[in-house]
Amino acid sequence: MARVSFDDRKQLAGAILSILLFAAIGYAVFFVVLKVIGLSLSLLFLRLGAALAIGFGFATWVMGLRLCNYSLSDLGWRRPALRPWLQGVVIGVATAAIALVLAFITGTRFVFSPQTGSWLAAVVPLALGLALMAVGEVLAGAFPLRRLTDAIGMIPATLTIAVIAAVLQSRGSFTTFFGIVNVVLATIWLSLAFFSVRGFPLAWGVQFGWTATLTLLNASASAFVFQTPGVIHLAGPHGWIDGGPAGIEGGLVASLALFAGILYVRGAKGGPPR
């Protein structure tokens, strides 16, 4: 049986402490920014996204670049960034489309009404807000993933963060069994994107493409807070398949789509180390 050395335990303890400090800084700045800019239904996602990106961007600068002496490359930032980001958006949209097609086959329907002006007026700030939220969410996971990987390896670090994310998700109002499973799968998916040669931009694009597609169609749980004008999402008769009130991300269709996304990113050229 392999024994864990004192140095290994010390390195793990240091990683955990730095991650806790990172989270404390990130959330502290997040709430301060929200306090300054305010939080209302008007431009909700734009305000949340800006606060999240600023909070965890600052935490990354303090803990990642200054205190832990990581380089931008260590934290997944590589050049060129635009092409990998666009590739990630395509992967995210395509993966969400798989889930939507499966949901449609099993009874989910969408009703579109002619509110073009209202839709366009809502989509631009919503898309920008979702892009900011996506970069904030990936920033919130990038440093912990990098730090924990250095201590215990990529696979254990990914699974640890996935389980923690699932436990936090289980406290939500619209939590389903498959919703928790999908948090684990999504974390693995983003981790594989982050550790690929295309790094952070790819993970950011994947997160944005997936979230934006479902949100713009009111097919995620966020529809209870904000609804895109002109689109009505009608869940099918089997909530465990299409998520029901929890949105597509709470159902089996999302699990199948995310698993396909994992296989694609894992097998793609320039994917994570095998």
Backbone hydrogen bonds in HBPLUS format (Angstrom, degrees):
<---DONOR---> <-ACCEPTOR-->    atom                        ^
c    i                          cat <-CA-CA->   ^        H-A-AA   ^      H-
h    n   atom  resd res      DA  || num        DHA   H-A  angle D-A-AA Bond
n    s   type  num  typ     dist DA aas  dist angle  dist       angle   num
A0009-ARG N   A0005-SER O   3.08 MM   4  6.43 160.7  2.12 150.0 154.5     1
A0010-LYS N   A0006-PHE O   2.87 MM   4  6.06 152.3  1.94 146.8 155.3     2
A0011-GLN N   A0007-ASP O   2.86 MM   4  6.06 153.9  1.93 144.8 151.7     3
A0012-LEU N   A0008-ASP O   2.93 MM   4  6.19 157.8  1.98 148.9 154.9     4
A0013-ALA N   A0009-ARG O   2.89 MM   4  6.06 160.0  1.93 146.5 152.1     5
A0014-GLY N   A0010-LYS O   2.93 MM   4  6.11 156.3  1.99 144.8 151.5     6
A0015-ALA N   A0011-GLN O   2.94 MM   4  6.17 150.1  2.03 143.3 151.6     7
A0016-ILE N   A0012-LEU O   2.93 MM   4  6.20 162.5  1.96 153.6 157.5     8
A0017-LEU N   A0013-ALA O   2.97 MM   4  6.16 163.6  1.99 150.0 154.5     9
A0018-SER N   A0014-GLY O   2.98 MM   4  6.12 162.0  2.02 146.2 151.1    10
A0019-ILE N   A0015-ALA O   2.96 MM   4  6.14 151.1  2.05 147.2 155.2    11
A0020-LEU N   A0016-ILE O   2.96 MM   4  6.21 156.8  2.01 150.0 156.1    12
A0021-LEU N   A0017-LEU O   2.99 MM   4  6.26 157.2  2.04 149.7 155.8    13
A0022-PHE N   A0018-SER O   2.89 MM   4  6.04 152.7  1.97 140.7 148.8    14
A0023-ALA N   A0019-ILE O   2.90 MM   4  6.16 160.4  1.94 150.5 154.7    15
A0024-ALA N   A0020-LEU O   2.95 MM   4  6.14 157.3  2.00 145.0 151.6    16
A0025-ILE N   A0021-LEU O   2.92 MM   4  6.13 163.9  1.95 153.1 156.6    17
A0026-GLY N   A0022-PHE O   2.90 MM   4  6.03 168.5  1.91 152.7 156.5    18
A0027-TYR N   A0023-ALA O   2.94 MM   4  6.03 172.0  1.95 153.0 154.9    19
A0028-ALA N   A0024-ALA O   2.99 MM   4  5.95 150.8  2.08 139.8 148.7    20
A0029-VAL N   A0025-ILE O   3.00 MM   4  6.18 169.7  2.01 156.6 158.3    21
A0030-PHE N   A0026-GLY O   2.95 MM   4  6.04 154.1  2.01 142.1 150.5    22
A0031-PHE N   A0027-TYR O   2.97 MM   4  6.13 163.1  2.00 149.4 151.4    23
A0032-VAL N   A0028-ALA O   3.06 MM   4  6.27 152.2  2.14 143.9 152.2    24
A0033-VAL N   A0029-VAL O   2.87 MM   4  6.05 166.4  1.89 156.6 159.5    25
A0034-LEU N   A0030-PHE O   2.99 MM   4  6.23 158.9  2.04 145.9 152.2    26
A0035-LYS N   A0031-PHE O   2.92 MM   4  6.05 148.8  2.02 139.0 147.6    27
A0036-VAL N   A0032-VAL O   3.01 MM   4  6.32 147.2  2.12 145.4 154.2    28
A0037-ILE N   A0033-VAL O   2.91 MM   4  6.17 170.9  1.92 162.5 163.1    29
A0038-GLY N   A0034-LEU O   2.71 MM   4  5.31 135.7  1.90 138.4 148.9    30
A0047-ARG N   A0043-LEU O   3.00 MM   4  6.21 159.0  2.04 156.3 161.5    31
A0048-LEU N   A0044-LEU O   2.94 MM   4  6.20 169.6  1.95 157.4 160.4    32
A0049-GLY N   A0045-PHE O   2.77 MM   4  5.71 158.8  1.81 142.0 149.1    33
A0050-ALA N   A0046-LEU O   3.00 MM   4  6.05 159.3  2.04 141.6 147.1    34
A0051-ALA N   A0047-ARG O   3.05 MM   4  6.23 164.8  2.07 149.5 153.7    35
A0052-LEU N   A0048-LEU O   2.90 MM   4  6.05 159.9  1.94 150.9 156.8    36
A0053-ALA N   A0049-GLY O   2.90 MM   4  6.01 165.6  1.92 150.8 154.9    37
A0054-ILE N   A0050-ALA O   2.96 MM   4  6.04 162.7  1.99 148.1 153.2    38
A0055-GLY N   A0051-ALA O   2.89 MM   4  5.89 162.1  1.92 144.3 150.2    39
A0056-PHE N   A0052-LEU O   3.05 MM   4  6.13 176.6  2.06 152.3 153.2    40
A0057-GLY N   A0053-ALA O   2.84 MM   4  5.55 133.1  2.06 132.0 145.1    41
A0058-PHE N   A0054-ILE O   2.95 MM   4  5.97 158.6  1.99 144.2 149.0    42
A0059-ALA N   A0055-GLY O   3.07 MM   4  6.31 156.4  2.12 139.8 146.9    43
A0060-THR N   A0056-PHE O   2.98 MM   4  5.90 147.9  2.09 128.3 136.4    44
A0061-TRP N   A0057-GLY O   3.05 MM   4  6.31 152.5  2.13 141.9 149.1    45
A0062-VAL N   A0058-PHE O   2.94 MM   4  6.23 162.5  1.97 154.9 159.1    46
A0063-MET N   A0059-ALA O   2.85 MM   4  5.87 163.5  1.88 152.8 155.2    47
A0064-GLY N   A0060-THR O   2.76 MM   4  4.86 128.3  2.03 118.9 135.4    48
A0065-LEU N   A0060-THR O   3.14 MM   5  6.69 146.5  2.26 150.6 160.4    49
A0066-ARG N   A0061-TRP O   3.11 MM   5  6.32 137.7  2.29 147.5 159.5    50
A0067-LEU N   A0062-VAL O   2.95 MM   5  6.27 162.9  1.98 156.6 162.1    51
A0068-CYS N   A0063-MET O   2.87 MM   5  5.85 140.6  2.03 144.8 155.8    52
A0070-TYR N   A0064-GLY O   2.80 MM   6  5.45 162.7  1.82 164.4 158.7    53
A0074-ASP N   A0071-SER O   3.08 MM   3  5.07 118.4  2.48  93.8 108.6    54
A0075-LEU N   A0071-SER O   3.26 MM   4  6.64 140.8  2.43 141.9 151.7    55
A0075-LEU N   A0072-LEU O   3.13 MM   3  5.16 127.8  2.41  94.7 108.2    56
A0077-TRP N   A0072-LEU O   2.83 MM   5  5.16 148.6  1.93 153.3 143.2    57
A0076-GLY N   A0073-SER O   3.01 MM   3  5.03 157.1  2.07 110.3 110.8    58
A0200-PHE N   A0076-GLY O   2.73 MM 124  4.47 152.2  1.80 112.6 121.5    59
A0085-TRP N   A0081-ALA O   3.05 MM   4  6.13 154.4  2.12 147.4 155.3    60
A0086-LEU N   A0082-LEU O   2.91 MM   4  6.17 162.2  1.94 157.3 161.6    61
A0087-GLN N   A0083-ARG O   2.88 MM   4  6.13 156.1  1.94 152.1 159.3    62
A0088-GLY N   A0084-PRO O   2.85 MM   4  6.06 150.9  1.93 144.0 152.1    63
A0089-VAL N   A0085-TRP O   2.89 MM   4  6.24 151.3  1.97 148.2 156.2    64
A0090-VAL N   A0086-LEU O   3.03 MM   4  6.31 161.1  2.06 149.6 153.6    65
A0091-ILE N   A0087-GLN O   2.98 MM   4  6.27 159.5  2.02 148.3 154.0    66
A0092-GLY N   A0088-GLY O   2.82 MM   4  6.04 162.1  1.85 153.2 158.2    67
A0093-VAL N   A0089-VAL O   2.85 MM   4  6.04 164.4  1.87 155.2 159.2    68
A0094-ALA N   A0090-VAL O   2.86 MM   4  5.96 163.9  1.89 149.5 154.6    69
A0095-THR N   A0091-ILE O   2.92 MM   4  6.03 155.2  1.98 146.2 153.0    70
A0096-ALA N   A0092-GLY O   2.99 MM   4  6.17 160.0  2.03 146.2 151.7    71
A0097-ALA N   A0093-VAL O   2.84 MM   4  6.03 148.0  1.94 144.9 154.8    72
A0098-ILE N   A0094-ALA O   3.06 MM   4  6.37 144.5  2.19 141.4 149.6    73
A0099-ALA N   A0095-THR O   3.27 MM   4  6.66 158.9  2.32 146.5 150.6    74
A0100-LEU N   A0096-ALA O   2.92 MM   4  6.22 155.5  1.98 149.4 156.7    75
A0101-VAL N   A0097-ALA O   2.86 MM   4  6.03 159.3  1.90 151.5 156.4    76
A0102-LEU N   A0098-ILE O   3.01 MM   4  6.22 165.4  2.03 152.0 155.9    77
A0103-ALA N   A0099-ALA O   2.90 MM   4  6.09 152.7  1.97 143.6 151.9    78
A0104-PHE N   A0100-LEU O   2.83 MM   4  6.04 153.1  1.90 145.7 153.1    79
A0105-ILE N   A0101-VAL O   2.96 MM   4  6.22 155.9  2.02 149.3 155.4    80
A0106-THR N   A0102-LEU O   3.20 MM   4  6.45 141.7  2.35 139.0 148.5    81
A0106-THR N   A0103-ALA O   3.13 MM   3  5.16 125.1  2.45  93.9 107.9    82
A0108-THR N   A0103-ALA O   2.90 MM   5  5.31 164.0  1.93 142.7 137.4    83
A0107-GLY N   A0104-PHE O   3.19 MM   3  5.25 167.5  2.21 106.0 108.8    84
A0109-ARG N   A0234-LEU O   2.90 MM 125  5.09 167.1  1.92 150.2 154.6    85
A0234-LEU N   A0109-ARG O   2.80 MM 125  5.09 171.6  1.80 165.2 162.4    86
A0111-VAL N   A0232-ILE O   2.88 MM 121  4.97 159.3  1.92 142.6 149.6    87
A0232-ILE N   A0111-VAL O   2.85 MM 121  4.97 149.1  1.95 144.8 153.5    88
A0113-SER N   A0230-GLY O   2.94 MM 117  4.71 158.6  1.98 126.4 132.8    89
A0115-GLN N   A0113-SER O   2.80 MM   2  5.84 125.6  2.10 117.4 100.9    90
A0119-TRP N   A0115-GLN O   2.80 MM   4  5.95 160.1  1.84 161.9 168.8    91
A0120-LEU N   A0116-THR O   2.92 MM   4  6.10 169.6  1.94 156.3 158.2    92
A0121-ALA N   A0117-GLY O   3.03 MM   4  6.16 159.4  2.08 146.0 152.1    93
A0122-ALA N   A0118-SER O   3.04 MM   4  6.18 140.4  2.20 140.8 150.5    94
A0122-ALA N   A0119-TRP O   3.18 MM   3  5.22 126.6  2.48  95.1 108.6    95
A0123-VAL N   A0119-TRP O   2.84 MM   4  5.94 152.7  1.91 152.8 161.0    96
A0124-VAL N   A0120-LEU O   3.48 MM   4  6.50 168.1  2.50 151.3 150.3    97
A0126-LEU N   A0122-ALA O   3.14 MM   4  6.09 149.3  2.24 144.1 153.3    98
A0127-ALA N   A0123-VAL O   2.70 MM   4  5.74 164.8  1.73 157.0 159.8    99
A0128-LEU N   A0124-VAL O   3.10 MM   4  6.29 162.5  2.13 149.6 154.5   100
A0129-GLY N   A0125-PRO O   2.85 MM   4  5.95 157.1  1.90 142.1 149.1   101
A0130-LEU N   A0126-LEU O   2.82 MM   4  6.05 155.5  1.88 149.5 156.4   102
A0131-ALA N   A0127-ALA O   2.92 MM   4  6.13 148.1  2.03 143.1 151.8   103
A0132-LEU N   A0128-LEU O   3.00 MM   4  6.30 155.5  2.06 148.7 154.8   104
A0133-MET N   A0129-GLY O   2.83 MM   4  6.08 155.1  1.89 147.3 155.1   105
A0134-ALA N   A0130-LEU O   2.82 MM   4  5.95 152.1  1.90 141.7 149.4   106
A0135-VAL N   A0131-ALA O   3.04 MM   4  6.32 159.5  2.09 145.5 150.2   107
A0136-GLY N   A0132-LEU O   2.90 MM   4  6.08 154.2  1.97 145.5 153.4   108
A0137-GLU N   A0133-MET O   2.83 MM   4  6.01 154.4  1.89 148.6 155.1   109
A0138-VAL N   A0134-ALA O   2.99 MM   4  6.20 159.2  2.03 148.8 154.2   110
A0139-LEU N   A0135-VAL O   2.86 MM   4  5.97 154.0  1.93 142.0 150.1   111
A0140-ALA N   A0136-GLY O   2.88 MM   4  6.05 148.0  1.99 140.7 149.6   112
A0141-GLY N   A0137-GLU O   3.22 MM   4  6.49 131.0  2.47 134.0 145.4   113
A0141-GLY N   A0138-VAL O   3.13 MM   3  5.16 134.2  2.35  95.1 107.5   114
A0142-ALA N   A0138-VAL O   2.80 MM   4  5.84 139.4  1.96 149.6 161.4   115
A0145-LEU N   A0141-GLY O   3.01 MM   4  5.98 156.1  2.07 146.7 154.1   116
A0146-ARG N   A0142-ALA O   2.89 MM   4  6.07 161.6  1.92 154.5 159.6   117
A0147-ARG N   A0143-PHE O   2.83 MM   4  5.92 169.5  1.85 161.6 164.6   118
A0148-LEU N   A0144-PRO O   2.88 MM   4  5.86 163.4  1.91 146.0 151.1   119
A0149-THR N   A0145-LEU O   2.95 MM   4  5.87 148.7  2.05 137.8 146.9   120
A0150-ASP N   A0146-ARG O   3.13 MM   4  6.36 152.1  2.21 143.0 149.0   121
A0151-ALA N   A0148-LEU O   3.04 MM   3  5.04 132.0  2.27  94.2 107.8   122
A0152-ILE N   A0148-LEU O   2.86 MM   4  6.10 163.2  1.89 161.3 164.4   123
A0153-GLY N   A0149-THR O   2.80 MM   4  4.29 144.2  1.93 120.2 127.2   124
A0157-ALA N   A0153-GLY O   3.07 MM   4  6.01 153.3  2.14 144.2 152.6   125
A0158-THR N   A0154-MET O   2.86 MM   4  5.98 162.5  1.89 152.0 156.9   126
A0159-LEU N   A0155-ILE O   3.00 MM   4  6.17 170.3  2.01 157.5 159.8   127
A0160-THR N   A0156-PRO O   2.90 MM   4  5.98 153.0  1.97 143.4 151.2   128
A0161-ILE N   A0157-ALA O   3.01 MM   4  6.21 169.7  2.02 154.4 156.3   129
A0162-ALA N   A0158-THR O   2.88 MM   4  6.03 152.6  1.95 146.5 155.3   130
A0163-VAL N   A0159-LEU O   2.95 MM   4  6.10 156.5  2.00 146.6 151.6   131
A0164-ILE N   A0160-THR O   3.03 MM   4  6.29 161.7  2.07 149.8 154.9   132
A0165-ALA N   A0161-ILE O   2.89 MM   4  6.06 161.9  1.92 148.8 153.8   133
A0166-ALA N   A0162-ALA O   2.94 MM   4  6.13 150.2  2.03 142.0 150.4   134
A0167-VAL N   A0163-VAL O   2.91 MM   4  6.17 154.8  1.97 150.1 156.5   135
A0168-LEU N   A0164-ILE O   3.03 MM   4  6.30 160.1  2.07 150.9 155.8   136
A0169-GLN N   A0165-ALA O   2.91 MM   4  6.11 151.4  2.00 142.7 151.2   137
A0170-SER N   A0166-ALA O   2.94 MM   4  6.12 139.4  2.11 142.6 153.0   138
A0171-ARG N   A0168-LEU O   3.30 MM   3  5.76 163.1  2.33 109.7 114.8   139
A0172-GLY N   A0169-GLN O   2.99 MM   3  5.57 164.7  2.01 124.5 126.2   140
A0180-ILE N   A0176-THR O   3.09 MM   4  6.40 150.2  2.18 149.4 154.3   141
A0181-VAL N   A0177-PHE O   3.08 MM   4  6.43 161.5  2.12 148.3 153.7   142
A0182-ASN N   A0178-PHE O   2.79 MM   4  5.88 151.9  1.87 142.5 150.3   143
A0183-VAL N   A0179-GLY O   3.14 MM   4  6.40 136.1  2.34 136.0 146.4   144
A0183-VAL N   A0180-ILE O   3.18 MM   3  5.20 129.1  2.45  95.3 108.3   145
A0184-VAL N   A0180-ILE O   3.33 MM   4  6.72 156.3  2.39 148.3 153.0   146
A0185-LEU N   A0181-VAL O   2.99 MM   4  6.35 161.9  2.02 150.5 155.7   147
A0186-ALA N   A0182-ASN O   2.78 MM   4  5.84 160.0  1.82 144.3 150.2   148
A0187-THR N   A0183-VAL O   2.99 MM   4  6.12 153.6  2.06 143.4 150.2   149
A0188-ILE N   A0184-VAL O   3.07 MM   4  6.36 158.2  2.12 150.3 155.8   150
A0189-TRP N   A0185-LEU O   2.89 MM   4  6.11 159.6  1.93 149.7 155.9   151
A0190-LEU N   A0186-ALA O   2.93 MM   4  6.14 165.3  1.95 151.9 154.5   152
A0191-SER N   A0187-THR O   2.91 MM   4  6.01 150.5  2.00 142.4 151.4   153
A0192-LEU N   A0188-ILE O   2.95 MM   4  6.19 159.5  1.99 152.7 156.8   154
A0193-ALA N   A0189-TRP O   3.11 MM   4  6.41 154.1  2.18 143.7 151.1   155
A0194-PHE N   A0190-LEU O   2.81 MM   4  6.00 156.9  1.86 147.9 154.6   156
A0195-PHE N   A0191-SER O   2.97 MM   4  6.20 154.8  2.03 151.4 156.9   157
A0196-SER N   A0193-ALA O   3.23 MM   3  5.23 157.6  2.29 100.8 107.4   158
A0199-GLY N   A0196-SER O   3.07 MM   3  5.20 153.9  2.14 104.7 112.9   159
A0197-VAL N   A0270-GLY O   2.90 MM  73  5.29 164.6  1.92 151.4 156.6   160
A0203-ALA N   A0199-GLY O   3.18 MM   4  6.53 163.0  2.21 152.8 157.9   161
A0204-TRP N   A0200-PHE O   2.83 MM   4  6.00 164.2  1.85 163.2 167.8   162
A0205-GLY N   A0201-PRO O   2.93 MM   4  6.09 162.3  1.96 147.3 151.9   163
A0206-VAL N   A0202-LEU O   2.89 MM   4  6.11 160.3  1.93 153.9 159.3   164
A0207-GLN N   A0203-ALA O   3.00 MM   4  6.18 167.7  2.01 151.0 154.0   165
A0208-PHE N   A0204-TRP O   2.94 MM   4  6.13 162.8  1.97 151.1 156.3   166
A0209-GLY N   A0205-GLY O   2.82 MM   4  5.90 169.4  1.83 153.5 156.9   167
A0210-TRP N   A0206-VAL O   3.08 MM   4  6.18 167.6  2.10 152.0 155.0   168
A0211-THR N   A0207-GLN O   3.04 MM   4  6.08 170.1  2.05 150.2 152.9   169
A0212-ALA N   A0208-PHE O   2.81 MM   4  5.68 165.9  1.83 154.0 159.0   170
A0213-THR N   A0209-GLY O   3.23 MM   4  6.09 159.1  2.28 135.8 141.6   171
A0214-LEU N   A0210-TRP O   3.33 MM   4  6.56 169.2  2.34 152.4 154.4   172
A0215-THR N   A0211-THR O   2.86 MM   4  5.93 162.0  1.90 153.9 160.0   173
A0216-LEU N   A0212-ALA O   2.88 MM   4  5.79 167.2  1.90 149.8 153.5   174
A0219-ALA N   A0214-LEU O   2.75 MM   5  4.90 159.5  1.79 163.1 156.9   175
A0218-ASN N   A0215-THR O   2.94 MM   3  4.89 161.0  1.98 108.6 111.8   176
A0248-ILE N   A0219-ALA O   2.76 MM  29  5.75 155.3  1.82 157.8 159.8   177
A0223-ALA N   A0220-SER O   3.08 MM   3  5.95 170.7  2.09 124.7 127.4   178
A0224-PHE N   A0221-ALA O   3.17 MM   3  6.08 174.1  2.17 124.3 126.1   179
A0225-VAL N   A0222-SER O   2.88 MM   3  5.37 155.4  1.94 113.8 121.8   180
A0226-PHE N   A0222-SER O   2.94 MM   4  6.22 167.8  1.95 159.6 163.2   181
A0241-ILE N   A0238-HIS O   3.02 MM   3  5.56 149.5  2.12 112.8 121.9   182
A0242-ASP N   A0238-HIS O   3.29 MM   4  6.69 163.7  2.32 160.1 161.8   183
A0243-GLY N   A0239-GLY O   2.67 MM   4  4.71 127.0  1.95 136.0 141.4   184
A0252-LEU N   A0240-TRP O   2.99 MM  12  6.29 150.4  2.08 134.4 142.1   185
A0253-VAL N   A0241-ILE O   2.99 MM  12  5.89 172.6  1.99 162.1 159.6   186
A0246-ALA N   A0243-GLY O   3.04 MM   3  5.21 141.4  2.19 140.5 132.4   187
A0247-GLY N   A0244-GLY O   3.07 MM   3  5.67 167.0  2.09 120.5 124.1   188
A0250-GLY N   A0247-GLY O   2.91 MM   3  5.64 165.0  1.93 124.2 129.2   189
A0251-GLY N   A0248-ILE O   3.12 MM   3  5.64 163.1  2.15 125.1 124.4   190
A0255-SER N   A0252-LEU O   2.97 MM   3  4.97 115.1  2.41  95.6 112.2   191
A0256-LEU N   A0252-LEU O   3.01 MM   4  6.37 159.5  2.05 160.7 164.6   192
A0257-ALA N   A0253-VAL O   3.05 MM   4  6.25 158.2  2.10 142.6 149.0   193
A0258-LEU N   A0254-ALA O   2.78 MM   4  5.90 166.2  1.80 153.7 157.5   194
A0259-PHE N   A0255-SER O   2.96 MM   4  6.08 153.6  2.03 144.4 151.8   195
A0260-ALA N   A0256-LEU O   3.07 MM   4  6.32 150.4  2.16 141.4 149.1   196
A0261-GLY N   A0257-ALA O   2.89 MM   4  6.24 151.0  1.97 146.3 155.1   197
A0262-ILE N   A0258-LEU O   2.83 MM   4  6.13 150.8  1.91 148.6 156.2   198
A0263-LEU N   A0259-PHE O   3.04 MM   4  6.30 161.2  2.07 147.1 151.4   199
A0264-TYR N   A0260-ALA O   2.96 MM   4  6.21 153.1  2.03 146.7 154.3   200
A0265-VAL N   A0261-GLY O   3.01 MM   4  6.21 176.8  2.01 155.2 155.5   201
A0266-ARG N   A0262-ILE O   2.87 MM   4  5.89 157.6  1.92 149.2 156.6   202
A0267-GLY N   A0263-LEU O   3.00 MM   4  6.00 148.7  2.10 138.9 146.2   203
A0268-ALA N   A0264-TYR O   2.85 MM   4  5.80 125.8  2.15 147.2 161.2   204
A0271-GLY N   A0268-ALA O   3.01 MM   3  5.31 128.3  2.29 142.4 135.9   205
